[in-house]
């Protein structure tokens, strides 16, 4: 989920327990294909990564390709491509939440990742 309406960190992706709050994505086959897709968020932005590894919604057509392998979500961003998506709890200067990204020092790797069709 992204908290873009009530938080200055609106573009950082957070974990939620509520499926109703979950972001919805449209898959676009990436240039390199082979199972990689660009994920367009329902608001027209793209799921991407910051240079320091935070997952965020990019409005600048800054596409990073994603692929689920063995229940873990990987990306093709050069400095982060060998790390699965994980979550870490942050509360300093941001809304307290588990934020999603890669290569966290004290991380919780997300497992059981799957795409669920939206009617």
N, CA, C and O atoms as a GROMACS GRO file, in nm:
protein
  476
    1UNK      N    1   0.085  -0.118   0.000
    1UNK     CA    2   0.000   0.000   0.000
    1UNK      C    3   0.089   0.123   0.000
    1UNK      O    4   0.198   0.121   0.057
    2UNK      N    5   0.044   0.228  -0.063
    2UNK     CA    6   0.116   0.354  -0.053
    2UNK      C    7   0.029   0.453   0.022
    2UNK      O    8  -0.093   0.452   0.007
    3UNK      N    9   0.091   0.538   0.101
    3UNK     CA   10   0.020   0.631   0.187
    3UNK      C   11   0.032   0.772   0.130
    3UNK      O   12   0.074   0.864   0.200
    4UNK      N   13  -0.005   0.788   0.004
    4UNK     CA   14   0.022   0.913  -0.064
    4UNK      C   15  -0.071   1.026  -0.024
    4UNK      O   16  -0.037   1.142  -0.048
    5UNK      N   17  -0.188   0.999   0.034
    5UNK     CA   18  -0.281   1.108   0.064
    5UNK      C   19  -0.255   1.174   0.198
    5UNK      O   20  -0.285   1.292   0.214
    6UNK      N   21  -0.200   1.099   0.296
    6UNK     CA   22  -0.190   1.157   0.427
    6UNK      C   23  -0.048   1.168   0.481
    6UNK      O   24  -0.030   1.190   0.600
    7UNK      N   25   0.051   1.154   0.396
    7UNK     CA   26   0.187   1.148   0.447
    7UNK      C   27   0.283   1.208   0.346
    7UNK      O   28   0.270   1.182   0.226
    8UNK      N   29   0.379   1.288   0.392
    8UNK     CA   30   0.477   1.343   0.296
    8UNK      C   31   0.562   1.234   0.232
    8UNK      O   32   0.624   1.258   0.128
    9UNK      N   33   0.567   1.116   0.290
    9UNK     CA   34   0.639   1.004   0.230
    9UNK      C   35   0.544   0.922   0.143
    9UNK      O   36   0.560   0.800   0.133
   10UNK      N   37   0.448   0.985   0.080
   10UNK     CA   38   0.342   0.919   0.005
   10UNK      C   39   0.393   0.819  -0.097
   10UNK      O   40   0.324   0.723  -0.130
   11UNK      N   41   0.512   0.839  -0.147
   11UNK     CA   42   0.560   0.755  -0.256
   11UNK      C   43   0.625   0.626  -0.210
   11UNK      O   44   0.647   0.538  -0.293
   12UNK      N   45   0.658   0.610  -0.081
   12UNK     CA   46   0.718   0.487  -0.032
   12UNK      C   47   0.611   0.381  -0.009
   12UNK      O   48   0.504   0.412   0.044
   13UNK      N   49   0.638   0.258  -0.048
   13UNK     CA   50   0.542   0.149  -0.034
   13UNK      C   51   0.551   0.090   0.107
   13UNK      O   52   0.660   0.072   0.161
   14UNK      N   53   0.434   0.062   0.164
   14UNK     CA   54   0.425   0.006   0.299
   14UNK      C   55   0.347  -0.124   0.295
   14UNK      O   56   0.271  -0.150   0.202
   15UNK      N   57   0.366  -0.207   0.398
   15UNK     CA   58   0.288  -0.329   0.413
   15UNK      C   59   0.156  -0.296   0.480
   15UNK      O   60   0.147  -0.201   0.559
   16UNK      N   61   0.053  -0.373   0.449
   16UNK     CA   62  -0.077  -0.358   0.513
   16UNK      C   63  -0.137  -0.496   0.534
   16UNK      O   64  -0.106  -0.590   0.461
   17UNK      N   65  -0.223  -0.508   0.634
   17UNK     CA   66  -0.294  -0.633   0.658
   17UNK      C   67  -0.424  -0.637   0.579
   17UNK      O   68  -0.484  -0.743   0.563
   18UNK      N   69  -0.466  -0.523   0.530
   18UNK     CA   70  -0.595  -0.511   0.463
   18UNK      C   71  -0.582  -0.527   0.313
   18UNK      O   72  -0.513  -0.449   0.247
   19UNK      N   73  -0.649  -0.627   0.258
   19UNK     CA   74  -0.647  -0.646   0.113
   19UNK      C   75  -0.717  -0.530   0.043
   19UNK      O   76  -0.684  -0.497  -0.071
   20UNK      N   77  -0.813  -0.468   0.110
   20UNK     CA   78  -0.885  -0.354   0.051
   20UNK      C   79  -0.793  -0.235   0.028
   20UNK      O   80  -0.817  -0.156  -0.063
   21UNK      N   81  -0.688  -0.221   0.110
   21UNK     CA   82  -0.595  -0.109   0.096
   21UNK      C   83  -0.480  -0.140   0.000
   21UNK      O   84  -0.402  -0.051  -0.034
   22UNK      N   85  -0.468  -0.263  -0.042
   22UNK     CA   86  -0.354  -0.304  -0.124
   22UNK      C   87  -0.353  -0.234  -0.259
   22UNK      O   88  -0.458  -0.207  -0.318
   23UNK      N   89  -0.234  -0.205  -0.308
   23UNK     CA   90  -0.219  -0.145  -0.440
   23UNK      C   91  -0.255  -0.248  -0.546
   23UNK      O   92  -0.235  -0.368  -0.528
   24UNK      N   93  -0.308  -0.199  -0.654
   24UNK     CA   94  -0.342  -0.286  -0.768
   24UNK      C   95  -0.248  -0.251  -0.883
   24UNK      O   96  -0.218  -0.135  -0.907
   25UNK      N   97  -0.204  -0.355  -0.953
   25UNK     CA   98  -0.105  -0.336  -1.058
   25UNK      C   99  -0.154  -0.392  -1.192
   25UNK      O  100  -0.229  -0.489  -1.196
   26UNK      N  101  -0.110  -0.328  -1.299
   26UNK     CA  102  -0.131  -0.379  -1.434
   26UNK      C  103   0.007  -0.421  -1.485
   26UNK      O  104   0.102  -0.343  -1.480
   27UNK      N  105   0.017  -0.544  -1.533
   27UNK     CA  106   0.146  -0.597  -1.578
   27UNK      C  107   0.173  -0.555  -1.723
   27UNK      O  108   0.085  -0.558  -1.809
   28UNK      N  109   0.298  -0.516  -1.747
   28UNK     CA  110   0.346  -0.485  -1.881
   28UNK      C  111   0.472  -0.567  -1.903
   28UNK      O  112   0.565  -0.559  -1.823
   29UNK      N  113   0.477  -0.645  -2.011
   29UNK     CA  114   0.595  -0.727  -2.037
   29UNK      C  115   0.716  -0.637  -2.057
   29UNK      O  116   0.714  -0.548  -2.142
   30UNK      N  117   0.821  -0.661  -1.978
   30UNK     CA  118   0.943  -0.582  -1.987
   30UNK      C  119   1.021  -0.618  -2.112
   30UNK      O  120   1.002  -0.726  -2.169
   31UNK      N  121   1.107  -0.529  -2.155
   31UNK     CA  122   1.186  -0.549  -2.277
   31UNK      C  123   1.260  -0.681  -2.273
   31UNK      O  124   1.261  -0.755  -2.372
   32UNK      N  125   1.323  -0.712  -2.159
   32UNK     CA  126   1.401  -0.835  -2.150
   32UNK      C  127   1.311  -0.958  -2.133
   32UNK      O  128   1.359  -1.071  -2.142
   33UNK      N  129   1.181  -0.936  -2.109
   33UNK     CA  130   1.080  -1.040  -2.093
   33UNK      C  131   1.128  -1.152  -2.002
   33UNK      O  132   1.170  -1.124  -1.889
   34UNK      N  133   1.123  -1.277  -2.046
   34UNK     CA  134   1.166  -1.392  -1.967
   34UNK      C  135   1.101  -1.391  -1.828
   34UNK      O  136   1.164  -1.425  -1.729
   35UNK      N  137   0.974  -1.352  -1.823
   35UNK     CA  138   0.901  -1.350  -1.696
   35UNK      C  139   0.906  -1.218  -1.622
   35UNK      O  140   0.835  -1.201  -1.523
   36UNK      N  141   0.987  -1.123  -1.668
   36UNK     CA  142   0.997  -0.992  -1.604
   36UNK      C  143   0.885  -0.902  -1.654
   36UNK      O  144   0.852  -0.902  -1.773
   37UNK      N  145   0.826  -0.825  -1.562
   37UNK     CA  146   0.720  -0.731  -1.598
   37UNK      C  147   0.741  -0.598  -1.528
   37UNK      O  148   0.794  -0.592  -1.417
   38UNK      N  149   0.699  -0.492  -1.596
   38UNK     CA  150   0.689  -0.362  -1.531
   38UNK      C  151   0.551  -0.358  -1.467
   38UNK      O  152   0.454  -0.402  -1.528
   39UNK      N  153   0.542  -0.306  -1.345
   39UNK     CA  154   0.416  -0.304  -1.272
   39UNK      C  155   0.363  -0.161  -1.266
   39UNK      O  156   0.420  -0.076  -1.198
   40UNK      N  157   0.255  -0.137  -1.338
   40UNK     CA  158   0.190  -0.007  -1.337
   40UNK      C  159   0.086  -0.005  -1.225
   40UNK      O  160  -0.002  -0.091  -1.221
   41UNK      N  161   0.096   0.092  -1.136
   41UNK     CA  162   0.000   0.106  -1.027
   41UNK      C  163  -0.129   0.163  -1.083
   41UNK      O  164  -0.127   0.238  -1.181
   42UNK      N  165  -0.241   0.130  -1.022
   42UNK     CA  166  -0.372   0.170  -1.074
   42UNK      C  167  -0.387   0.321  -1.093
   42UNK      O  168  -0.476   0.365  -1.165
   43UNK      N  169  -0.301   0.401  -1.030
   43UNK     CA  170  -0.309   0.547  -1.046
   43UNK      C  171  -0.222   0.598  -1.162
   43UNK      O  172  -0.212   0.719  -1.182
   44UNK      N  173  -0.160   0.505  -1.238
   44UNK     CA  174  -0.079   0.545  -1.352
   44UNK      C  175   0.069   0.558  -1.323
   44UNK      O  176   0.148   0.579  -1.415
   45UNK      N  177   0.110   0.548  -1.197
   45UNK     CA  178   0.251   0.550  -1.161
   45UNK      C  179   0.308   0.409  -1.173
   45UNK      O  180   0.235   0.314  -1.202
   46UNK      N  181   0.440   0.395  -1.152
   46UNK     CA  182   0.508   0.267  -1.168
   46UNK      C  183   0.574   0.225  -1.038
   46UNK      O  184   0.630   0.308  -0.967
   47UNK      N  185   0.569   0.096  -1.007
   47UNK     CA  186   0.644   0.044  -0.893
   47UNK      C  187   0.791   0.046  -0.931
   47UNK      O  188   0.831  -0.013  -1.032
   48UNK      N  189   0.871   0.114  -0.849
   48UNK     CA  190   1.012   0.131  -0.880
   48UNK      C  191   1.093   0.121  -0.752
   48UNK      O  192   1.038   0.090  -0.646
   49UNK      N  193   1.222   0.148  -0.761
   49UNK     CA  194   1.310   0.149  -0.645
   49UNK      C  195   1.390   0.277  -0.643
   49UNK      O  196   1.432   0.329  -0.747
   50UNK      N  197   1.412   0.329  -0.522
   50UNK     CA  198   1.502   0.442  -0.506
   50UNK      C  199   1.645   0.388  -0.514
   50UNK      O  200   1.666   0.267  -0.509
   51UNK      N  201   1.743   0.477  -0.524
   51UNK     CA  202   1.882   0.435  -0.530
   51UNK      C  203   1.923   0.359  -0.405
   51UNK      O  204   2.007   0.269  -0.411
   52UNK      N  205   1.864   0.395  -0.289
   52UNK     CA  206   1.900   0.326  -0.164
   52UNK      C  207   1.810   0.207  -0.135
   52UNK      O  208   1.818   0.151  -0.025
   53UNK      N  209   1.726   0.166  -0.230
   53UNK     CA  210   1.654   0.039  -0.219
   53UNK      C  211   1.512   0.041  -0.170
   53UNK      O  212   1.453  -0.065  -0.152
   54UNK      N  213   1.453   0.160  -0.147
   54UNK     CA  214   1.313   0.164  -0.106
   54UNK      C  215   1.222   0.147  -0.227
   54UNK      O  216   1.245   0.206  -0.332
   55UNK      N  217   1.118   0.065  -0.212
   55UNK     CA  218   1.017   0.053  -0.317
   55UNK      C  219   0.928   0.177  -0.310
   55UNK      O  220   0.887   0.218  -0.202
   56UNK      N  221   0.900   0.237  -0.425
   56UNK     CA  222   0.818   0.357  -0.428
   56UNK      C  223   0.741   0.365  -0.558
   56UNK      O  224   0.768   0.293  -0.654
   57UNK      N  225   0.645   0.455  -0.560
   57UNK     CA  226   0.565   0.478  -0.679
   57UNK      C  227   0.626   0.594  -0.756
   57UNK      O  228   0.632   0.706  -0.707
   58UNK      N  229   0.670   0.564  -0.877
   58UNK     CA  230   0.739   0.663  -0.958
   58UNK      C  231   0.645   0.721  -1.063
   58UNK      O  232   0.585   0.647  -1.141
   59UNK      N  233   0.632   0.850  -1.063
   59UNK     CA  234   0.550   0.917  -1.163
   59UNK      C  235   0.632   0.963  -1.281
   59UNK      O  236   0.579   1.030  -1.370
   60UNK      N  237   0.759   0.929  -1.284
   60UNK     CA  238   0.847   0.977  -1.389
   60UNK      C  239   0.879   0.870  -1.493
   60UNK      O  240   0.981   0.878  -1.562
   61UNK      N  241   0.792   0.770  -1.503
   61UNK     CA  242   0.813   0.661  -1.598
   61UNK      C  243   0.946   0.591  -1.571
   61UNK      O  244   1.011   0.542  -1.664
   62UNK      N  245   0.985   0.587  -1.446
   62UNK     CA  246   1.109   0.522  -1.404
   62UNK      C  247   1.077   0.377  -1.372
   62UNK      O  248   1.057   0.341  -1.256
   63UNK      N  249   1.073   0.294  -1.475
   63UNK     CA  250   1.029   0.157  -1.459
   63UNK      C  251   1.142   0.065  -1.417
   63UNK      O  252   1.252   0.070  -1.472
   64UNK      N  253   1.112  -0.020  -1.320
   64UNK     CA  254   1.199  -0.129  -1.279
   64UNK      C  255   1.117  -0.255  -1.300
   64UNK      O  256   1.000  -0.260  -1.262
   65UNK      N  257   1.176  -0.358  -1.361
   65UNK     CA  258   1.103  -0.481  -1.386
   65UNK      C  259   1.103  -0.570  -1.261
   65UNK      O  260   1.198  -0.568  -1.183
   66UNK      N  261   0.995  -0.647  -1.244
   66UNK     CA  262   0.976  -0.732  -1.128
   66UNK      C  263   0.943  -0.873  -1.172
   66UNK      O  264   0.887  -0.896  -1.280
   67UNK      N  265   0.980  -0.970  -1.086
   67UNK     CA  266   0.953  -1.110  -1.115
   67UNK      C  267   0.946  -1.188  -0.985
   67UNK      O  268   1.030  -1.171  -0.897
   68UNK      N  269   0.844  -1.273  -0.971
   68UNK     CA  270   0.832  -1.358  -0.853
   68UNK      C  271   0.903  -1.489  -0.882
   68UNK      O  272   0.873  -1.557  -0.980
   69UNK      N  273   0.997  -1.523  -0.796
   69UNK     CA  274   1.074  -1.648  -0.809
   69UNK      C  275   1.070  -1.720  -0.675
   69UNK      O  276   1.117  -1.667  -0.574
   70UNK      N  277   1.014  -1.840  -0.673
   70UNK     CA  278   1.008  -1.916  -0.549
   70UNK      C  279   0.935  -1.844  -0.436
   70UNK      O  280   0.972  -1.858  -0.320
   71UNK      N  281   0.831  -1.767  -0.470
   71UNK     CA  282   0.754  -1.695  -0.370
   71UNK      C  283   0.817  -1.566  -0.320
   71UNK      O  284   0.763  -1.502  -0.230
   72UNK      N  285   0.930  -1.527  -0.378
   72UNK     CA  286   0.996  -1.402  -0.341
   72UNK      C  287   0.994  -1.308  -0.461
   72UNK      O  288   1.000  -1.351  -0.576
   73UNK      N  289   0.985  -1.178  -0.433
   73UNK     CA  290   0.976  -1.078  -0.539
   73UNK      C  291   1.112  -1.013  -0.562
   73UNK      O  292   1.171  -0.954  -0.472
   74UNK      N  293   1.161  -1.026  -0.684
   74UNK     CA  294   1.290  -0.970  -0.724
   74UNK      C  295   1.269  -0.859  -0.826
   74UNK      O  296   1.162  -0.847  -0.885
   75UNK      N  297   1.373  -0.777  -0.844
   75UNK     CA  298   1.369  -0.668  -0.941
   75UNK      C  299   1.494  -0.675  -1.028
   75UNK      O  300   1.587  -0.749  -0.998
   76UNK      N  301   1.494  -0.597  -1.135
   76UNK     CA  302   1.610  -0.597  -1.226
   76UNK      C  303   1.696  -0.472  -1.212
   76UNK      O  304   1.778  -0.443  -1.299
   77UNK      N  305   1.678  -0.396  -1.102
   77UNK     CA  306   1.756  -0.275  -1.080
   77UNK      C  307   1.900  -0.317  -1.049
   77UNK      O  308   1.923  -0.399  -0.960
   78UNK      N  309   1.996  -0.262  -1.120
   78UNK     CA  310   2.136  -0.309  -1.118
   78UNK      C  311   2.193  -0.333  -0.978
   78UNK      O  312   2.250  -0.439  -0.953
   79UNK      N  313   2.179  -0.238  -0.886
   79UNK     CA  314   2.243  -0.254  -0.755
   79UNK      C  315   2.162  -0.339  -0.659
   79UNK      O  316   2.210  -0.371  -0.550
   80UNK      N  317   2.040  -0.376  -0.696
   80UNK     CA  318   1.952  -0.448  -0.602
   80UNK      C  319   1.899  -0.579  -0.658
   80UNK      O  320   1.818  -0.645  -0.593
   81UNK      N  321   1.941  -0.617  -0.777
   81UNK     CA  322   1.877  -0.729  -0.845
   81UNK      C  323   1.897  -0.865  -0.778
   81UNK      O  324   1.822  -0.958  -0.807
   82UNK      N  325   1.994  -0.879  -0.691
   82UNK     CA  326   2.018  -1.007  -0.626
   82UNK      C  327   1.948  -1.019  -0.491
   82UNK      O  328   1.966  -1.119  -0.421
   83UNK      N  329   1.869  -0.919  -0.454
   83UNK     CA  330   1.803  -0.919  -0.323
   83UNK      C  331   1.652  -0.924  -0.340
   83UNK      O  332   1.595  -0.847  -0.418
   84UNK      N  333   1.585  -1.015  -0.268
   84UNK     CA  334   1.438  -1.017  -0.274
   84UNK      C  335   1.379  -0.902  -0.193
   84UNK      O  336   1.444  -0.845  -0.106
   85UNK      N  337   1.256  -0.868  -0.224
   85UNK     CA  338   1.186  -0.762  -0.153
   85UNK      C  339   1.170  -0.801  -0.006
   85UNK      O  340   1.143  -0.917   0.026
   86UNK      N  341   1.188  -0.705   0.081
   86UNK     CA  342   1.179  -0.727   0.225
   86UNK      C  343   1.109  -0.608   0.289
   86UNK      O  344   1.076  -0.511   0.221
   87UNK      N  345   1.087  -0.616   0.419
   87UNK     CA  346   1.025  -0.505   0.491
   87UNK      C  347   1.106  -0.475   0.616
   87UNK      O  348   1.166  -0.564   0.676
   88UNK      N  349   1.106  -0.349   0.655
   88UNK     CA  350   1.172  -0.306   0.778
   88UNK      C  351   1.084  -0.199   0.841
   88UNK      O  352   1.022  -0.120   0.771
   89UNK      N  353   1.078  -0.196   0.974
   89UNK     CA  354   0.995  -0.101   1.046
   89UNK      C  355   1.070   0.032   1.063
   89UNK      O  356   1.184   0.035   1.108
   90UNK      N  357   1.003   0.140   1.025
   90UNK     CA  358   1.058   0.274   1.042
   90UNK      C  359   0.954   0.362   1.109
   90UNK      O  360   0.834   0.350   1.082
   91UNK      N  361   1.000   0.451   1.198
   91UNK     CA  362   0.908   0.544   1.262
   91UNK      C  363   0.968   0.684   1.277
   91UNK      O  364   0.898   0.775   1.321
   92UNK      N  365   1.094   0.701   1.242
   92UNK     CA  366   1.160   0.830   1.256
   92UNK      C  367   1.145   0.910   1.127
   92UNK      O  368   1.190   0.867   1.021
   93UNK      N  369   1.082   1.026   1.136
   93UNK     CA  370   1.059   1.117   1.022
   93UNK      C  371   0.962   1.062   0.918
   93UNK      O  372   0.946   1.122   0.812
   94UNK      N  373   0.897   0.951   0.946
   94UNK     CA  374   0.795   0.894   0.857
   94UNK      C  375   0.680   0.842   0.943
   94UNK      O  376   0.695   0.827   1.064
   95UNK      N  377   0.567   0.814   0.880
   95UNK     CA  378   0.458   0.749   0.951
   95UNK      C  379   0.505   0.611   0.994
   95UNK      O  380   0.562   0.540   0.911
   96UNK      N  381   0.484   0.572   1.118
   96UNK     CA  382   0.528   0.439   1.163
   96UNK      C  383   0.463   0.328   1.080
   96UNK      O  384   0.341   0.318   1.071
   97UNK      N  385   0.548   0.245   1.021
   97UNK     CA  386   0.498   0.137   0.936
   97UNK      C  387   0.614   0.048   0.895
   97UNK      O  388   0.730   0.083   0.914
   98UNK      N  389   0.581  -0.067   0.839
   98UNK     CA  390   0.680  -0.152   0.774
   98UNK      C  391   0.691  -0.105   0.630
   98UNK      O  392   0.596  -0.114   0.553
   99UNK      N  393   0.808  -0.055   0.594
   99UNK     CA  394   0.832  -0.007   0.458
   99UNK      C  395   0.900  -0.117   0.378
   99UNK      O  396   0.978  -0.197   0.431
  100UNK      N  397   0.871  -0.121   0.249
  100UNK     CA  398   0.917  -0.228   0.162
  100UNK      C  399   1.036  -0.181   0.081
  100UNK      O  400   1.041  -0.068   0.033
  101UNK      N  401   1.134  -0.270   0.066
  101UNK     CA  402   1.252  -0.240  -0.012
  101UNK      C  403   1.344  -0.361  -0.020
  101UNK      O  404   1.304  -0.473   0.009
  102UNK      N  405   1.468  -0.335  -0.059
  102UNK     CA  406   1.565  -0.444  -0.072
  102UNK      C  407   1.693  -0.408   0.002
  102UNK      O  408   1.725  -0.291   0.022
  103UNK      N  409   1.765  -0.511   0.042
  103UNK     CA  410   1.897  -0.496   0.101
  103UNK      C  411   1.895  -0.418   0.233
  103UNK      O  412   1.986  -0.339   0.260
  104UNK      N  413   1.792  -0.441   0.316
  104UNK     CA  414   1.788  -0.381   0.448
  104UNK      C  415   1.886  -0.456   0.538
  104UNK      O  416   1.907  -0.576   0.521
  105UNK      N  417   1.945  -0.386   0.635
  105UNK     CA  418   2.032  -0.453   0.730
  105UNK      C  419   1.955  -0.552   0.817
  105UNK      O  420   1.992  -0.670   0.824
  106UNK      N  421   1.849  -0.506   0.882
  106UNK     CA  422   1.766  -0.591   0.966
  106UNK      C  423   1.634  -0.609   0.892
  106UNK      O  424   1.538  -0.534   0.914
  107UNK      N  425   1.629  -0.708   0.806
  107UNK     CA  426   1.514  -0.718   0.717
  107UNK      C  427   1.430  -0.841   0.742
  107UNK      O  428   1.474  -0.940   0.800
  108UNK      N  429   1.308  -0.832   0.695
  108UNK     CA  430   1.214  -0.943   0.694
  108UNK      C  431   1.182  -0.971   0.548
  108UNK      O  432   1.102  -0.900   0.487
  109UNK      N  433   1.244  -1.074   0.492
  109UNK     CA  434   1.221  -1.107   0.352
  109UNK      C  435   1.077  -1.151   0.334
  109UNK      O  436   1.027  -1.234   0.411
  110UNK      N  437   1.012  -1.096   0.233
  110UNK     CA  438   0.873  -1.132   0.205
  110UNK      C  439   0.871  -1.264   0.130
  110UNK      O  440   0.937  -1.279   0.027
  111UNK      N  441   0.795  -1.360   0.181
  111UNK     CA  442   0.783  -1.490   0.118
  111UNK      C  443   0.637  -1.515   0.086
  111UNK      O  444   0.549  -1.449   0.142
  112UNK      N  445   0.611  -1.608   0.000
  112UNK     CA  446   0.473  -1.638  -0.037
  112UNK      C  447   0.412  -1.533  -0.127
  112UNK      O  448   0.290  -1.521  -0.135
  113UNK      N  449   0.496  -1.456  -0.196
  113UNK     CA  450   0.446  -1.353  -0.287
  113UNK      C  451   0.374  -1.419  -0.404
  113UNK      O  452   0.420  -1.520  -0.457
  114UNK      N  453   0.263  -1.362  -0.443
  114UNK     CA  454   0.188  -1.412  -0.558
  114UNK      C  455   0.105  -1.297  -0.615
  114UNK      O  456   0.072  -1.201  -0.546
  115UNK      N  457   0.073  -1.311  -0.741
  115UNK     CA  458  -0.016  -1.216  -0.806
  115UNK      C  459  -0.158  -1.270  -0.793
  115UNK      O  460  -0.184  -1.386  -0.824
  116UNK      N  461  -0.249  -1.185  -0.748
  116UNK     CA  462  -0.388  -1.224  -0.730
  116UNK      C  463  -0.470  -1.142  -0.829
  116UNK      O  464  -0.471  -1.019  -0.822
  117UNK      N  465  -0.539  -1.210  -0.923
  117UNK     CA  466  -0.620  -1.134  -1.021
  117UNK      C  467  -0.728  -1.050  -0.952
  117UNK      O  468  -0.791  -1.093  -0.855
  118UNK      N  469  -0.749  -0.930  -1.004
  118UNK     CA  470  -0.853  -0.841  -0.954
  118UNK      C  471  -0.967  -0.844  -1.052
  118UNK      O  472  -0.947  -0.823  -1.172
  119UNK      N  473  -1.089  -0.869  -1.003
  119UNK     CA  474  -1.204  -0.875  -1.096
  119UNK      C  475  -1.235  -0.741  -1.159
  119UNK      O  476  -1.328  -0.731  -1.239
   0.00000   0.00000   0.00000
